[in-house]
């Protein structure tokens, strides 16, 4: 596919874009406490410019020095910021990309309560969902001063050499978006929430002031939620009217997203529960009433999909954010006809949760994101023979990176296929499959000496004479010892994994009549090399070794994803968990999405429980208050707990000058840990 429309030029006012691909703004917190761009931020953005994007929209730049959005976010509130922004612009321009900052006043989202000991402000009293701090209403007398701050920041952006600016008025948050949305604006004055005209007044006056300050040709994009997707929020018909008002006031283009923000889930960043290209209909509706370019953003992952949207005339530009975290070379690969080599975002929400937990954006599938200065794939000065043991995600990433750097790499995998636990992870959570396929194909296409079906014995390692050994053999699953767990209707998580992956023995097929167990073992082993997530998903729609009522003991991420998977295959599932919360290894955004999904599927969750015995089809457990209870189930699954398994590392640690243990064999860490440690070791060898 040639992607002719995607790579055709376009103008936004005086800005000439080389293609229709836009990197949407994402908060990184890569600035510093002085609210300045840092070398880290510049390297991160420069990697995306080098990757072929047409336009980069820089993250939030506050117009007010005393109202920052994040601890290390950016500002254009004073002239002293101009030189560093000019340096950033120059570095992006060297690669042929354009760049514009997102201009905003954080308003209710301001961190002023923490840094300045004063409240933020908004249209009415409302709560900052991240800091849980309430803001005060903005006084009428203060509004001209705030508008002047916007205009002054826009002038500084122009002086720094930016190609345009974006005014943030989306998602019913920050100052302009809060005034614009009926969800937050409860004022009764001329800026009040009763009508669109009064709610839009602050945005319109700000846009007019900015336009007057920067001149008639300087591009101004306005970011809007087409549909706020919340009861009482703004609908698309109002946004159509609003867009026409904004064009008359000086808007050069629109970036159309959707949704709002709330206390736990940034709902404008859509999870895998939402369809791809979710905002396209809203973008098309706005495009039908204005004569300026309209950009759409939201779950557009592939160049094929982007091209179809543009070719059908539903939008003029494609905005993407998280796909560029996963692969900064997305545009270059698409242009070169290598779309299949794009590393896909898997919608795992790690990027959002990493910001909430550590205020430090990172990507689960691309460990180099935000660490472009330290994770550099420079050719090695000393070529080594590196033996990687284990073909799961950590081992494959280490092998891939070491090979790219010029080392001679041998990868030993005892199974007849690559992927390790990712096969089942991609079966029960289909979004993982794109990364599973990408990583395995990268290894197969490399010069790595791939040896499948090979045990890493001491004799083999002695013969290979490695300079470095990387152990990436995964975790061991510890199954709880519960009276009655030896019944044929009780399964361990490790047992189910062995069965599904073709690694089971006859003893694992206790659910089958004795004469069929050896036959089942031979059959599953015969097809194990050919197993793919999509194939397993289809097979399990036809048959599973489980009854209709299932109890799962344990509720880590793998267990709750299994619960979702089983419900989608007609099972009724209940969960017993000893801890206080399910999936403690994931952050709030992903956890909220999983628990919402479990709720929709009718899964009953019992936490702080102790499973005491299993008798026939009855599970006996005790609650946190000591009360004895029972659940009835046809099948019981003991999910178990992944624990570190460093036995192999201990056996081989003296067989080479360098020996490393990475991934889950040192303790559970999900895909993020696997890729990070694989990249780190691959770069350090």
C-alpha positions in Angstrom: 0.0 0.0 0.0 1.5 3.4 -1.1 -0.3 5.6 1.5 -0.5 8.4 -1.0 -2.8 10.6 0.9 -1.1 10.1 4.2 2.2 11.3 2.7 0.8 14.1 0.7 1.6 17.7 1.7 -0.9 20.1 3.4 -1.0 23.6 4.7 -2.3 24.9 8.0 -2.3 28.7 7.4 1.3 29.6 6.6 2.6 26.2 7.9 3.5 23.8 5.0 3.5 20.2 6.3 5.4 17.5 4.4 2.8 14.9 5.3 -0.5 14.4 7.2 1.0 12.7 10.3 0.9 14.7 13.5 2.3 13.7 16.8 -0.3 14.7 19.4 0.7 16.3 22.7 1.5 14.0 25.5 2.6 15.0 29.0 6.0 13.5 29.7 7.2 15.5 32.7 10.7 15.5 31.1 11.2 19.2 31.8 12.7 20.5 34.9 11.5 22.3 38.1 12.2 25.6 36.4 9.6 24.6 33.7 12.2 24.6 31.0 12.9 22.1 28.1 15.7 19.7 29.0 18.2 17.7 27.0 16.1 14.6 27.7 12.9 16.2 26.3 14.7 17.5 23.3 16.3 14.0 22.5 12.9 12.4 22.9 11.2 14.8 20.5 14.1 14.8 18.1 13.8 11.0 17.8 10.2 11.4 16.7 11.1 14.2 14.2 13.9 12.0 12.8 11.2 9.2 12.5 9.4 11.2 9.8 6.4 12.8 11.5 5.1 15.9 9.7 4.1 18.0 12.8 4.9 17.6 16.5 2.6 19.3 19.0 4.6 19.9 22.1 3.0 19.1 25.5 1.4 21.6 27.7 3.1 25.0 28.0 1.6 27.0 30.8 0.9 30.7 30.2 1.2 31.4 33.9 4.5 30.9 35.8 2.7 30.3 39.1 0.3 27.7 37.6 2.1 24.6 36.3 0.4 21.5 35.1 3.0 18.9 36.3 6.0 19.3 38.6 8.4 19.4 35.6 6.1 20.6 32.8 6.8 23.6 30.6 6.0 27.3 30.5 6.1 30.2 28.1 5.2 32.7 30.8 8.4 34.8 30.6 10.9 35.8 27.9 13.6 33.9 29.6 12.1 30.7 28.3 12.5 31.7 24.6 16.2 30.7 24.0 15.7 27.0 25.1 12.5 26.7 23.1 14.3 28.2 20.1 17.0 25.5 20.5 14.3 22.8 20.6 12.6 24.2 17.5 15.9 24.3 15.6 16.6 20.7 16.5 13.2 19.5 15.2 13.5 21.6 12.0 16.8 19.9 11.1 14.8 16.7 10.4 12.2 18.4 8.2 9.4 18.3 10.8 7.3 21.2 12.0 6.6 21.9 15.7 4.0 23.8 17.7 3.5 24.1 21.5 0.2 23.4 23.2 -0.6 26.7 25.0 -2.8 26.5 28.1 -3.5 27.7 31.6 -4.0 24.6 33.8 -6.8 26.3 35.6 -8.4 23.6 37.9 -5.6 21.2 37.1 -3.0 23.7 38.4 -0.4 22.5 40.9 -0.4 25.9 42.5 -1.8 24.4 45.8 1.4 22.4 46.1 4.0 24.8 44.7 2.5 28.2 45.5 0.3 27.4 48.5 -2.7 28.9 46.7 -5.7 27.4 44.8 -6.0 27.0 41.1 -9.1 28.6 39.5 -11.8 27.7 37.0 -15.2 28.7 36.0 -16.7 27.4 39.2 -15.6 25.4 42.3 -14.4 22.0 41.0 -11.9 19.4 42.0 -8.5 18.7 40.4 -8.9 14.9 39.8 -5.2 14.2 40.1 -4.4 16.2 43.2 -7.9 16.2 44.7 -7.6 19.9 45.4 -10.6 22.2 44.9 -10.2 25.4 42.8 -11.8 28.8 43.3 -14.0 30.6 40.7 -12.1 33.0 38.4 -13.3 36.5 39.1 -14.6 38.7 36.3 -11.9 41.3 36.9 -9.2 38.6 36.5 -10.2 37.4 33.0 -8.6 40.2 30.9 -5.3 39.4 32.7 -5.5 35.7 31.9 -6.3 36.4 28.3 -3.3 38.7 28.1 -1.1 35.9 29.4 -2.3 33.6 26.6 -1.5 36.3 24.0 1.9 37.0 25.5 2.8 33.3 25.5 1.7 32.9 21.9 4.0 35.8 20.9 6.9 34.1 22.7 6.2 30.9 20.8 6.3 32.8 17.6 9.6 34.5 18.6 11.1 31.1 19.5 10.5 30.0 15.9 7.6 27.7 16.4 5.5 27.0 13.3 2.2 27.6 15.0 0.5 27.0 18.4 -2.4 24.9 19.7 -4.9 26.2 22.1 -6.1 23.4 24.5 -9.8 23.5 25.0 -10.7 19.8 25.1 -11.7 17.2 27.7 -13.6 19.5 30.1 -10.4 20.3 31.9 -7.7 23.0 32.2 -9.0 26.5 32.0 -10.5 26.9 28.5 -11.9 23.3 28.5 -13.5 23.8 31.9 -15.2 27.0 30.9 -16.4 25.4 27.6 -18.0 22.3 29.2 -21.4 22.3 30.9 -19.9 19.6 33.2 -17.8 22.1 35.0 -19.1 25.6 34.2 -21.9 26.5 36.7 -21.4 30.2 36.5 -24.4 32.6 36.1 -22.7 35.5 34.5 -21.8 36.3 30.8 -19.2 33.5 30.9 -21.6 31.0 32.5 -22.6 27.5 31.5 -26.2 27.9 30.5 -25.6 28.5 26.8 -22.9 27.6 24.3 -22.4 31.2 23.6 -21.6 32.1 27.2 -19.5 29.0 27.8 -17.5 29.7 24.7 -16.9 33.3 25.4 -13.6 32.9 27.2 -12.2 30.7 24.5 -13.4 33.1 21.7 -12.0 36.1 23.5 -8.7 34.3 24.1 -8.5 33.2 20.4 -9.2 36.7 19.2 -6.5 38.2 21.5 -4.0 35.6 20.4 -4.8 36.1 16.7 -4.4 39.9 17.1 -1.0 39.4 18.9 0.5 36.9 16.4 -0.9 38.3 13.2 -3.3 36.9 10.5 -1.0 34.2 9.0 0.4 32.5 12.1 -1.3 29.0 12.5 -3.6 28.5 15.5 -5.0 25.0 16.0 -7.8 24.5 18.6 -8.1 21.2 20.4 -11.7 20.2 21.0 -13.6 17.2 22.3 -16.2 16.5 19.6 -18.4 14.6 22.0 -17.7 14.7 25.7 -19.2 11.2 26.3 -20.5 12.0 29.7 -24.1 12.7 30.8 -24.7 16.4 30.6 -21.6 17.0 28.5 -21.3 18.8 25.2 -22.7 16.8 22.2 -21.4 17.0 18.6 -24.1 19.3 17.3 -22.9 22.0 19.7 -19.3 21.4 18.8 -20.2 21.9 15.1 -21.7 25.3 16.0 -18.7 26.1 18.2 -16.2 25.2 15.4 -17.8 27.7 13.1 -17.6 30.4 15.7 -13.9 29.6 16.3 -13.1 29.9 12.6 -14.7 33.3 12.5 -12.5 34.3 15.5 -9.3 33.1 13.8 -8.8 29.4 14.2 -6.6 27.8 11.5 -7.3 24.2 12.2 -8.9 21.8 14.7 -7.6 18.7 16.5 -10.7 16.6 17.4 -10.6 14.1 20.2 -13.3 13.0 22.6 -14.2 12.3 26.2 -13.4 14.0 29.5 -11.1 13.5 32.4 -12.1 12.2 35.8 -10.5 11.1 39.1 -9.0 7.8 38.0 -9.3 7.3 34.3 -8.2 9.8 31.7 -11.1 8.8 29.6 -10.0 10.7 26.5 -7.1 8.2 26.2 -9.2 5.2 25.1 -8.5 1.7 26.2 -8.9 -1.5 24.2 -12.6 -1.5 25.2 -13.2 1.2 22.7 -13.3 0.8 18.9 -10.4 2.0 16.8 -10.7 5.5 15.3 -13.3 6.3 17.8 -13.4 10.0 17.1 -13.5 9.9 13.3 -17.3 10.5 13.1 -16.9 13.6 15.2 -14.0 14.9 13.2 -16.0 14.3 10.0 -19.0 16.2 11.4 -16.8 19.2 12.2 -15.1 19.0 8.8 -18.4 19.2 7.1 -19.1 22.7 8.5 -15.7 24.4 8.4 -13.2 25.1 5.6 -10.0 24.7 7.6 -8.0 21.4 8.1 -9.4 19.0 10.7 -7.1 16.5 12.5 -8.5 13.4 14.2 -6.9 11.5 17.1 -7.9 8.4 19.0 -6.9 4.7 18.6 -5.5 5.0 15.1 -2.6 2.5 15.1 -1.8 1.5 11.6 -0.9 3.4 8.4 -3.5 1.4 6.5 -6.3 2.7 8.8 -4.9 6.2 8.7 -4.9 6.2 4.9 -8.5 4.9 4.7 -9.7 7.7 6.9 -8.0 10.4 4.8 -8.8 8.9 1.5 -12.5 8.8 2.4 -12.4 12.5 3.3 -13.3 12.0 6.9 -10.3 14.1 8.2 -7.4 16.0 6.8 -4.7 15.0 9.2 -4.1 12.0 11.5 -3.0 12.7 15.1 -1.3 10.0 17.1 0.2 10.0 20.5 1.0 6.6 22.0 1.9 4.9 18.8 5.0 7.2 18.7 6.0 6.1 22.2 6.0 2.5 20.9 7.8 3.3 17.6 9.2 6.8 16.7 10.1 5.4 13.3 6.4 4.8 12.5 6.2 7.3 9.5 9.5 6.3 8.0 8.6 2.6 8.1 5.2 3.3 6.5 6.7 5.4 3.8 9.4 2.8 3.0 6.7 0.0 2.6 7.7 -1.6 5.9 4.4 -1.1 7.8 4.6 -4.7 9.1 7.8 -3.7 11.0 6.1 -1.0 13.0 6.1 -1.8 16.7 2.5 -1.3 17.8 1.1 0.3 20.9 -0.7 -2.4 22.9 -3.0 -0.1 24.8 -1.7 -1.5 28.1 -2.0 2.0 29.8 1.6 1.7 31.2 2.3 5.2 29.9 -0.6 6.7 31.8 0.0 4.8 35.0 3.7 5.6 34.9 2.8 9.3 34.9 0.4 8.9 37.8 2.8 6.7 39.9 6.2 8.2 39.2 5.5 11.4 37.1 7.9 9.9 34.5 6.5 8.8 31.2 7.7 5.4 29.9 6.5 2.8 27.4 6.0 -0.9 28.1 7.0 -2.1 24.6 9.8 0.5 23.9 12.2 0.9 26.8 14.2 3.6 24.9 11.2 6.1 25.1 12.4 8.9 27.3 15.8 7.4 27.6 17.1 8.2 24.1 20.3 9.5 25.7 21.2 6.3 27.6 19.6 3.5 25.5 21.6 4.1 22.3 22.2 1.2 19.9 25.8 2.2 19.1 27.9 -0.5 17.3 30.0 -2.4 19.9 33.7 -1.8 20.1 34.3 -5.4 21.1 32.2 -8.2 19.4 31.2 -10.8 21.9 29.5 -14.2 21.7 26.3 -13.7 23.7 24.2 -16.7 24.6 20.6 -15.8 25.6 18.7 -18.5 27.5 15.0 -18.1 27.1 12.9 -16.9 24.2 10.3 -14.9 26.1 10.0 -11.2 25.7 13.0 -10.4 27.9 15.3 -12.8 26.1 14.1 -11.8 22.7 14.6 -8.1 23.4 18.1 -8.7 24.8 19.0 -10.8 21.7 17.5 -8.3 19.3 19.4 -5.4 20.8 22.7 -7.2 21.2 22.4 -8.4 17.5 21.7 -4.8 16.3 24.8 -3.6 18.1 27.0 -6.2 16.3 27.4 -9.0 18.8 27.2 -12.7 17.8 24.1 -13.9 19.5 22.9 -17.4 20.1 19.3 -17.8 21.5 18.5 -21.1 23.3 14.8 -21.9 23.8 13.7 -25.2 25.2 10.3 -25.0 23.5 9.8 -25.4 19.8 8.6 -21.8 19.5 9.4 -18.3 20.6 7.3 -16.2 23.0 7.3 -17.9 26.4 4.4 -16.7 28.5 3.5 -14.1 25.9 1.6 -16.8 23.9 -1.1 -17.1 26.6 -0.9 -13.4 27.5 -1.6 -12.6 23.9 -4.4 -15.2 23.8 -6.4 -13.9 26.7 -5.6 -10.2 26.0 -5.5 -9.8 22.2 -3.9 -6.3 22.3 -0.7 -8.0 23.3 -0.5 -10.0 20.1 0.8 -7.2 17.9 3.9 -6.9 20.1 4.2 -10.7 20.4 4.3 -10.9 16.6 6.6 -8.0 16.1 9.2 -9.2 18.6 9.3 -12.8 17.4 9.6 -11.6 13.7 12.4 -9.2 14.6 14.4 -12.1 16.1 13.6 -14.4 13.2 14.7 -11.7 10.6 17.9 -11.0 12.5 21.2 -12.7 12.4 20.6 -14.3 15.8 21.5 -18.0 15.8 18.1 -19.3 16.9 18.0 -22.7 18.4 14.5 -23.8 19.3 13.7 -27.0 21.2 17.1 -26.8 22.9 17.9 -27.1 26.6 20.7 -24.9 28.0 22.8 -27.7 29.5 26.2 -27.1 31.0 27.7 -29.2 28.2 26.2 -27.1 25.5 27.2 -23.9 27.2 30.8 -25.2 27.5 30.8 -26.0 23.8 29.4 -22.6 22.8 32.2 -20.8 24.8 30.1 -17.6 25.4 31.7 -14.3 26.4 28.4 -13.4 28.0 25.3 -15.3 29.2 21.8 -13.7 29.6 19.3 -15.8 31.6 15.7 -15.0 30.8 13.9 -18.2 31.6 10.8 -16.6 33.3 9.2 -17.0 36.7 8.1 -20.1 38.5 4.4 -20.3 39.5 4.0 -21.3 43.1 0.6 -23.0 43.6 -1.0 -22.9 47.0 -1.3 -26.2 48.9 -5.0 -26.4 49.6 -6.7 -29.6 50.9 -8.7 -31.1 48.0 -6.6 -29.5 45.3 -5.7 -33.0 43.9 -9.3 -33.5 42.6 -9.7 -33.8 38.8 -11.9 -30.7 38.7 -9.1 -28.5 40.2 -6.5 -27.0 38.0 -3.4 -25.0 38.7 -2.5 -22.0 36.5 0.8 -23.6 35.7 -1.0 -26.8 34.6 -3.4 -25.0 32.3 -0.5 -23.1 30.8 1.4 -26.4 30.1 -1.7 -27.9 28.5 -2.4 -24.9 26.3 1.3 -24.5 25.3 1.7 -28.2 24.4 4.2 -28.8 27.3 1.9 -31.0 29.4 2.5 -34.6 30.4 -0.3 -37.2 30.8 -0.5 -36.3 34.5 -1.7 -32.8 33.5 -4.8 -34.2 31.6 -6.6 -35.4 34.8 -9.8 -34.0 33.3 -9.7 -36.6 30.5 -10.4 -40.4 30.7 -7.2 -42.3 31.3 -7.1 -43.9 27.8 -7.1 -40.4 26.2 -4.4 -38.8 28.3 -1.4 -40.0 26.3 -3.1 -39.3 23.1 -3.9 -35.7 24.2 -0.3 -35.2 25.3 1.1 -36.4 22.0 -1.4 -34.2 20.0 -0.7 -31.0 21.9 3.1 -31.5 21.6 2.8 -32.1 17.9 0.9 -28.8 17.3 2.8 -26.7 19.9 5.2 -25.3 17.4 2.3 -24.0 15.3 0.3 -22.4 18.1 -0.7 -18.8 17.7 -2.8 -16.6 19.9 -5.6 -16.2 17.3 -5.7 -20.0 16.8 -5.9 -20.6 20.6 -8.7 -18.0 20.9 -10.7 -19.9 18.2 -10.1 -23.3 19.7 -11.2 -22.2 23.1 -14.4 -20.9 21.7 -15.2 -24.5 20.7 -13.8 -26.4 23.7 -12.3 -25.8 27.2 -11.6 -28.4 29.9 -13.7 -26.4 32.3 -17.3 -26.6 33.5 -19.8 -23.7 33.3 -19.2 -22.5 36.8 -15.6 -21.5 37.6 -14.0 -20.3 40.8 -10.5 -18.7 40.4 -8.4 -18.6 43.5 -6.0 -15.6 43.1 -6.4 -12.3 41.3 -3.2 -11.1 39.8 -3.3 -9.6 36.3 -3.1 -13.0 34.6 -5.9 -14.3 36.7 -8.3 -11.4 36.1 -7.6 -11.5 32.4 -8.3 -15.2 32.5 -11.6 -14.5 34.2 -12.6 -12.1 31.4 -11.5 -14.6 28.8 -13.6 -17.4 30.4 -16.7 -15.2 30.7 -16.4 -14.4 27.0 -16.6 -18.1 26.4 -19.8 -18.6 28.4 -18.5 -19.4 31.8 -19.7 -17.9 35.1 -16.7 -16.8 37.1 -16.1 -16.0 40.7 -12.8 -14.8 42.2 -11.3 -15.4 45.7 -8.3 -13.2 46.5 -6.3 -13.2 49.7 -5.1 -9.6 49.3 -7.0 -6.3 49.6 -7.1 -5.5 45.9 -6.9 -7.4 42.6 -4.0 -7.0 40.2 -1.7 -5.1 42.5 1.0 -5.1 39.9 -0.8 -2.7 37.6 -1.7 1.0 38.0 -5.0 2.7 38.6 -6.0 3.4 35.0 -5.5 -0.2 33.8 -7.0 -1.6 37.0 -10.1 0.5 36.7 -10.6 -0.6 33.1 -10.2 -4.3 34.1 -12.6 -4.0 37.1 -15.2 -2.2 35.0 -14.9 -5.0 32.5 -15.2 -7.7 35.1 -18.3 -5.9 36.4 -19.9 -5.8 33.0 -19.2 -9.5 32.6 -20.8 -10.3 35.9 -17.6 -11.6 37.7 -18.0 -11.7 41.5 -14.8 -10.6 43.3 -14.1 -11.5 46.9 -11.0 -10.0 48.5 -9.3 -10.6 51.9 -10.4 -14.3 51.8 -8.6 -17.4 52.8 -9.3 -20.5 50.7 -9.3 -23.4 53.3 -10.4 -26.5 51.4 -12.1 -28.0 48.3 -14.5 -30.8 48.6 -16.0 -32.0 45.4 -17.6 -28.9 43.8 -17.5 -26.8 46.9 -14.8 -24.3 47.8 -14.6 -23.4 51.5 -13.1 -20.1 52.4 -13.0 -17.6 55.3 -13.7 -13.9 55.1 -11.6 -11.1 56.7 -14.0 -11.1 59.7 -13.5 -14.9 60.2 -16.8 -16.0 58.8 -16.9 -19.3 57.0 -18.4 -19.3 53.5 -18.7 -21.6 50.5 -18.9 -21.3 46.7 -20.1 -24.0 44.4 -18.2 -24.5 41.1 -17.8 -27.1 38.4 -14.1 -26.2 38.0 -11.6 -24.5 40.3 -8.5 -22.8 39.1 -5.6 -22.1 41.6 -4.0 -19.2 39.8 -0.8 -19.4 41.9 1.9 -16.7 42.4 4.7 -16.1 40.0 8.0 -16.1 42.0 11.6 -15.6 41.1 13.4 -18.6 39.7 17.1 -18.1 39.6 18.2 -21.7 39.8 19.6 -21.8 36.3 21.3 -18.5 36.8 23.0 -19.9 39.9 24.2 -22.9 37.9 25.7 -21.0 35.0 26.9 -17.8 36.6 30.5 -19.0 36.6 30.5 -20.2 32.9 31.2 -16.8 31.3 32.9 -13.5 32.1 29.5 -11.8 32.1 26.3 -13.4 33.3 23.0 -11.5 33.7 19.5 -12.5 34.9 16.6 -10.5 33.5 12.8 -10.6 33.2 10.5 -12.5 35.4 13.1 -15.0 36.5 14.2 -12.3 39.0 10.6 -11.5 40.0 7.3 -10.6 38.3 7.4 -7.4 36.2 5.1 -7.8 33.2 6.1 -6.7 29.7 7.5 -3.4 30.9 10.2 -5.1 33.0 11.0 -7.6 30.3 11.6 -5.0 27.6 13.4 -2.6 29.9 15.9 -5.2 31.3 16.3 -6.7 27.8 17.2 -3.3 26.4 19.4 -2.4 29.3 21.5 -5.6 29.1 21.6 -5.5 25.3 23.0 -1.9 25.4 25.4 -2.7 28.2 27.1 -5.8 26.7 
